[in-house]
Amino acid sequence: MKFLAITLIVHRPDPLTGVLKSTQDRFREVLDNALLAEELGFDGFGVGERHERPFLSSSPTVVLSHIAALTRRIRLFTAVTTLSLLDPVRAYEDYATLDHLSGGRLDLIIGKGNGAAQRELFQVTPEDQWERNAESYEVFRQIWRNDRVTAATRFRPELKDAEVWPRPYQRPVRVWHGSATSKESVDLAARYGDPLFSANVTHPMEPYAELIRHYRERWEHYGHDPAAVTVGAGSAGLLVTRTSQEALAVYRPVFEANLAFQRQVGLPVVFDTLEDFVTRSSALIGSPQQIIDKVHRYHEQLGHTVLHLHADAGGLTDSRHRDSLELFQSEVTPLLRKEIPDPPFAWAPVRPATGEPAHA
């Protein structure tokens, strides 16, 4: 199993202290967390893309390029690239550049994105967002694979024997499809034989497991090898301590502050007690053995071989967050790596032209 640390660069007051960091300090925190993830042995670090309050992740290519310059080993993920909002030509130029600057350490997770404010900002409607996402991905995919592209498009000017530079380092880049609640993204991933990344953070396991079953069915429908199916999954929170009692005591004020925030802004409440949250959500809160057991329970239903954790402290103190990550890496990760298989592909850059894995 592989492990990612991911941030959406949420910028709101600390749920316990009420302190709002400056924008610059928040970006510095993201860079520090990326360095910590590489130091602790995580396999990847992801940065989201949002174009609305309270997120600072409107330019993931810039953030990931800075992280690429600071790191040497860890793979860099987008989480997610909102292709329904973007011109695929411009998106390709940015990500092909990042691909070179990182030495081929780039993986993309794409999706339509969500949120009414960012749809309005880019003049995308709920009715056309799925068509935009599919069209943008098809054009993006063609440009990455072909030196010249002709494409009749609906949502941007047509391409006629177009060249787009720079040509990429990886041929091709690995593209995952982010999935939360809809079958459209699942079907798009299955159609192209691409891996799926389940959001798996808001609701209990069942709706996510149902979507992944649908993905596997559509994968075979499109004629792909069932052995090549690849699924990643998220987690709703992390706190690893020596005992479950300590974990509950430490996390309770964080949970209660987040619950109060959800109710204040009118967000739907799915888990209204910490005990329910720990039991039925994908949050990994407890002792090392409890975390191991829970990941296995989810793996039985999802079959995932990649797991993402929160890179941010999210209300914990920085020292507590680091202690939790260190305990996860020392006592949880080794057993999960041994007991759950890796994805069915090399965790390395793809050599240009040959499609064979190679280290940068």
N, C-alpha and C positions, 0 to 999 in steps of 0.2 A: 504494500500500500504506500502511496505517496501523500505528502501533506503540504498544504499551502497555507500561508497567512494572508488574509485579504482585508483591505480597508476600502470603504466607500468615501472616506474623508468627510465624515459628518462633522459639522461645525456648529455645535450648540453647547450651552453651559453644562459643566459637569453635573450629572444627576444628583450628586450628594452635596458638593460644595457650592454649586451655583456659579462657579467661576468660568468665564468664557475666555479661552486663550485667544491671543491675537491670531490673525490669519497666518502671519509668518511663522509664529510658534507652532501652529497646527501643522503646517507643511514640514517644519523641522522635525516634528514628532513622527510624521510618516517616514521620513528618511531614516531616523533613528530606529524605527520599528523594522524597516527593511534590513538594515545592518544587523539588528538583533536576530532576525529570522535566519539570515545566512550564518551568523555565528553559531546559532543553536542547531543548525543542520536541517532546517526546513528545505523542502524540494522546490518550492515556488513562492513568489510574493505577487499578490494581485492588487490592482488599483481599479476602482469602479469608474463609471462615467455617468454623471448626472448634471443636468443643466437647470437646477432649481434649488431654492432654499430647502434644507440647511446644508447643502453639500458644496465642497470646494473641488470636486473632481471633474470639472468641465474639460480639462485638458490632460487626459491620462498619458498621452504620448510624451508630453514635456516632463511629467513627474517620473515616468518609467525610464526616460532617457537619463535623467539625473541619477536614478537608482542604478541604472546600468553602469554609469561611470564610477559608482562607489563600490560596486560588488564585482565578484568574479565568477561565482559558480551558480548561484540560484537562478532558476528560470523565472521569467517575468510574464505575468498574466494580465489581461484586461478583464474586468469583472463588473459590467459587461461593456463591450463596444456597442453603442446604440446605433446600429446601421440604419434603422428606420428614419433617423434624424439627419444622417450625414450624406454628403455627396461621396459615392464610393470611389471616385477617382482621387479626390483629395484625401480620403481616408487611406487609400492604398499608399499614396506618396508618403504620408506621415509614418505609417507602420512599416513600410519597406525601409525607410531611413532608420527607424528604431531597430529593425531587424539587423542591419549592418552594425550600428553602433553597439549593440549588445552582443555581437559575435554569434548571432543565431540563437539567442536564448529566449526568443519571443514565442508565446502561445497566445492566441486570441480566444476569448469567450465572447460571442456576439449575441445580441438580442434586440428586441424592438424598443426596450426601455419602458419606463412607465412614468406617470405623473402628468397631470393636466397642464401644469405651468410650462413644462419643457415642450410639450406638444404644441401649445399656443406659440411659444417662442419661435419654433421652427415651422409653424403652419402645417402641422401634421394632424390628421383627424383620427379618431378611434376607428372609423370605417376604412381608412386606407393604410393604417400603420403596418398591417401584416403584409400587404402587397408591396409597400415600400421596403420593408425588411427583406423580403424574398428577392426583389429586383436588385437591391443594393448588394446583397450577398452574391448573386449570380454574376454581376458585373465585377465586383471586387475579386471574386474567385477566378474569373477569366483573365483579368489583368495580371494577377499574381502568377498565373501559369503560362501566359502567352506574351510574346514580344510585341505583337500587334493585335488589336481587338476591334471588332465591329459588333455593335450591339444596338438594337432598336429598343429604346427605353421610353418609359412613360413619365418618369418623375425627374428626369434630367435630360439635357440635350443628348441626342444620339451620338454614338461613337462610330467613326468610319475609318477603319484601318489606322486606329490611333496608337501611338507609342506613349507609354507613361514611364517616367524615370524617377528614382533609380530602379534598376532591376533588382530583385530581392536577393538576399543571401541564402535563405532557405527555399528549397523548391520541392514541395510547397510548404508554407507555414501551416502548423496544425491549428485548425479552427474547431472550437467547441461551441455548442449551442446552449445558451442559458435557457432554462425552463422553470417556470414558476407554477402556472395554473392552466396553461393553454396547450391544446394539441397541435396548434399550428407550428410552433417552434420545434416540437418533438418530431413532427412529420418532416419538416425541412431537414433536420439533422439526419434522420433515417434515409431520406431520399439520396443525400449526397454521401452517405457512409461516414458521417462525421461523429465524433464523440459528443455525449450529452452531459451537461452539468446542471443538476437539479438544485434549485434555490434551497428548498428543504429547511426553511428557517422560520416560517410564520405559523404553520399549522401542524397538527399531528402528522404522523408518518403516512397514513393511508392514502390521501390524495396524491402525494408524490410517488408512492409505490405504484399506484394505478397508472400514472403518466409514464413511468419507466416501463411498465409491462406493455403499454401501448407502443412505446418506442421500440422495444424488442420485436413486437409483432410486425411493425412497419419496416423495420430493418430487414427482416426475412422476406417480407412482401417485395421489397425492392431488389432482392437477390443477393444480399451481402452475406458473408460468412458469419454465422452466429458466434463463432469463437472470437471474432474481432470486435464485438460490442464493447464499448467503453463508457462507463458512467462515473461521474464525480458527484459529490453531494456536499451540502453545506452543513453548518451547525449554528444554533441560535445563541450560543454563548459558551464561555469556557472559564472554569475555575477548578483546578486540581489541587487538592490539599491531602494531607495524610489521612484524615478521617472524613466521613460524610457529615458528621455533626459540625465540624469546623467549616466545611464548605457551605452548609446551609446558613450558619451564623454569619459568615462573612458576606455571602451573596444576598441575604435577605434585604438589607437596606437598598442595595442596587436595584433589585427586582421591584421593590415597592415604589421607589422613585420613578422607574420607567413605567410602571403601571399607572401612577398618577399622571405622568406626562401623556400617556395614551388617552386617558379619559379626558384630560384637559383639552387636547386638540381634536377630540372626536374620532380617534382611531378605534377600530373594532378590537375588543378585548377577547382573545382566544383562551388564554390561561389566566385565571383570576387569583390563583394562589401560587406561591413559590413551589409548594410540593407538587402541584399539578404540572407546573412548568418543567420541573426537573424530571418528572415521570413521563410525560407524554410529548414534550417537545424534543427537538434534536439537541438541546443544550447539553453540554458535557460538564456537569457540576457534580463533584463528589471525589471519592478516593480514586487512586489509579486503577484498582480492580473494577470499581463501578464504571469508570469510563471505558475500560476495555470491554466489559460485558455489554455496555450499551451500544458501542460501535458495532460489535458483532450482531446484536439484535437488528440493527438497521441494515447491516450488510446482508443478512438473511433475506430481507425484503427488497432491498434496492440493488444488491450486487455491485455496489460501487467499489472502485479501487483507488480513488482519489478523494481526500477529505479536506475541506477548508475550515480553518479556524479564524476567529477574529484577531486581527493584528493589533487592534486598539484595546486599551485598558477598559474603556467603557464603564467608568465609574469606580473601578478598582484603583488602588494606589499604584503608581508605577512599579514599586518594589514588589507588591503582591502580584501584579500581572506578570512580572518577570519570573518570580518564583513559580507561578503556575505553569508558565511555558517551559521552564527548565525541568520541572517535575514531569510534565507531559512528555518531553523529549527523552528523559532519562528512564522513566518507568512504564510509560504507555506505548510510545512509538516503537521501541524494539520488538515487543510482543506482537503488535499489530502488523508490523512489517513482515514478521515471520509467519503469521497465521493467515493473513489476507494477501492475495497475489497483487503484483504490480499491474498496471495497464499493459495490454499486449503490444507495446511498442517501446522503443528505446527512449529514455528520458534524456535526450541529447539533440543538438542541432541536426537538421536534415541537410546532407551534403547537396550542393547545387547539382542539378541535372540528373544525378544517379538515383535520388530518392533514398539513399542508404544513410543510416545514422552515422554521425561522426562528431567528435568533440571539436569545438571551435579552437 
